Amino acid sequence: MTTTTTLSVDCGGGGIKASVLDADGAIISRALRTPTPYPLPPELLVDTIKDLADQLPPADRVTVGMPGMIRHGVVIATPHYITKDGPCSRVLPELVEAWARFDMGGRLQETLGRPVLVLNDAEVAGAGVVTGHGLEMIVTLGTGLGNAVFDNGVLAPHVEVSQGPVRWGLTYDDYIGEHERLRLGDAHWSRRVRRVVEALRPMYMWDRLYLGGGNSRRITAFQLDKIGDDVVVVPNEAGMTGGARCWEMARP
């Protein structure tokens, strides 16, 4: 019996990871990682993904998760890839223009010759952890903040919470991103994470919130105890393993 395999690519602000999954989302190849190159025009990201794909076993389809507002495989806006040297560096107008309305799904499908699904990276991670029951939300903590919402296992239209204002002119990306964690230390940064959860709770009224991404493990136990029983910390690997399951959860 044959099963569908998926090349899952997780594009982050600092690194791009890829591996091949079986139909259940289990990793069946070695995992590859390469630093995210900057400056990063769209074609360079396409070439980087192709280079990773060429080093892995062939797969039936491809899932790509990347930061920003993605609609039907088209990049409406992306926060990190428009900068000169990566997150918190100078924004380059020519990259803003190059990324706006770039059809990443179409270009990758043409380049790789396989069906491609491009989603926000938090949406892919959420697909790897949600139960499919009730209103479930994921917030990923890494270079910046990512988010996705699932209603009974169906992916809801994306809202780019990361770009919403918090205080002092900061966005959520600025307020609890990696740059601020390094500046503040884990204890102070964890208090900020709790404040963000408390601010989002009355807006989304989730049945369960998942905290994922590489920095979720850095939230202090003291703050986790205060956050609430409706919040669960999940492994960062969901950003990769959700690459198989999201095909059934994504809206047409």
N, C-alpha and C positions, 0 to 999 in steps of 0.2 A: 504494500500500500504506500502510495506517495503522499507526502504532506507539503504544504506550501512553506517555503523558506523566505525569510525577509532579511535584507541588508538594512540594518538600523544604524543611522548616523546621528550623533548628538553633537550639534554645533554650539559651542560655548564661547564666552568672551576670551577665555585663556587657552582652550584646547578643543580639538575636534576628535571625537572617538567614533569608532565603527566596529561592528561585529555582525555575524550572521546568526539569526534566531530560527528555531523550529516553530511549528504552528502554535505551540503553547507559550512562546516567548522565552524559552530557555536558550542560552547562548551555546552554540554548537561549533564555534570557531574560536581562534584566538582573538583577543580584543586588541585593536590598534589605536594609538593616539598620536596626534601630531600637534604641535603648538599652532594656535590660530595665527596666520600670517597677517601682518599689517604693513601698509594700508591694504584693505581688502575689497577690491571691486568685485562685483558679482561673478565675473568669469573666473577669477582666481579661486573663489570658493567652489565653483563647479569643477575646476581642474583638481582642486585638493580632494574633493569627494571622489572623483574618478580615480585618482591615484590610490586612495585607500581601498576602493572597490576592487581595483586590479590586483591588490595583494591578498584578497580574501576569496574563499570559494564562491562560485557563482550562486546567486539567489534568484528566486522567482519574481521578487518585487523589492522596492526600496522605500524606506521611510526616513525622512529627514526632519529633525526638530531643530529649529533655529529661533533666536530671540526676536521679538518684535510682533507687529500686527501682520498676520498672514491670512489672506482670504483666498480659498480655492487655489492654493499653490502660488498665489501672487503676493509679493512683498509690498505691503502698503507703506510700512516704515520699519526700520530696524535700528536700535539704539547704539550698538557698539561698533558695527561694521562700517559706520560712516565717519569714523575717527582716524586720525593720522597714525597713532601708535597704540590703539586699543582703548579700553574703558578709561574715562576721565581725562583723555587727551583731547586735542583740538579737533573740532568737527570740520571736515573738508566739504565745502559746497558741491564740488564735483562728484563726491561719493553720495551725497544726499540725492543728487539728481540721478545718478546711475542706479541706485537701489530702488528709487520710487517706481512702483508698478512693474518691477522686474518679475517676469514669469519664471520663477525658480523651478516650479514643477515641470513646466513644459520644456525648459532647457535641459534639465537633468534627464527627463524621459528621452529626449532626443539624443543626449550624449551617452546614456547608459543602455538604451534599447530595452528598457523594462518599465512596467508601470511604476509610477512614483507618487507618493503621498507626502506633501510638505505641510507641516503644521508648526505652530508655536511649540517651543521645546517643553514648556510646562504641560501642554496638552498631551504630548507623548508620554511624559512622566506620569501624569494622572491616569492615563489608560492602563498603566502598569500596576496601579494600586487600588483603584476604586472597586467597590463590591457590586455596583450596578443597582443598588437599592437606595432610593431617596435622593436628596440634593447633596452632592458631594463636591467639595472644592479642594484644590491643591494649591499651595503657595510654595514655590521653590526659592531657596536662599542660596545664592552663589555670587557671581559677579554683580548681579543686581537682583531684582525680585521678579519672579515669573508667577503666572496664575492661570488656572483653568477651572471650569465648572462643568459637572456632569449631572444630568437629570435622569435618574433611573438608567444609567449607563449610556446615555446619549450625550455627546459633546455639545454644549451650548455655544452660541455665538461668542466670540472672544471679546473681552474687555481688557484693554491694556492698563491694568491697575498700576503698573510700574511707573507710568508717566503722570499719575495723579499727584496733586500738591499735598504736602503734609504740613510743614511749618518752616519758617525762615527761608521761604522760597525754594525749599528742597522738594524733589519728587520722592516717591517711595524707593526708586532705584538708588537715589543719593542717600536716603535716610538709613537704609539697612543693607546697602551693598557691601561688597568686600572691602572697598576702600575705607568705609567708615568703621567696619569691624576691626581692621588693622589699626586704625587711629585710636579707637575707644577702648579696645580690649573686649574679651568675650562677655564679661559680667555686665558692663554698661550697654553693650550692643544687644545682649539678651533682653534687657529691659525694654529696649526699643522694639524688639520683635514682639514682645507681649503687648505693647501699646498698639502695634499694627493689627494684631489679631483682634484686640478689643474694639478697634475702630471698624474693622471689616465685618465683625459678627452681626451687628444690627442691620447692615446693608444686605448681606447675603442670606442670613438666617439658615445656614447649612445644617444638615443632619450630622455631617462629619467633615472636619477639616484635616487635611494631610499636610504636614510640613516636610518638604523634601529638599533636594539639592545638596551640594557638598557641604554647606555650612549648617544644615539643620542639626548635625551632630554636635555643633559647638554651643547650642543653647544650654545654658546652665540648668542643672536639676532644680535649683531653687525657683527659677522662672517657669520651668515646665510644670511644676506642681501648681503654680498659680494660673496657668493658662486655661485649664478646664478639661473635663473628661471627654469632651467632644472633639478633641484635637489629638492627632496621632502623628508621631515622627516616623518617617519611612526612609528606606535606604536610597542613596543617590543612584544606585544601579537602575532604578525605575525609569530614568531618562533613556536608558537603552532598551530594557526588556519590554517597555510599553510599545515598542515599534511594531510588534506583531498584532497585538490586541486592538490598537487604535483603528485599524482598517474596518473593523465591525462597528466601531463607536462613532466615527466621524460622520458629520452631516453630509448629505450628498451635495 
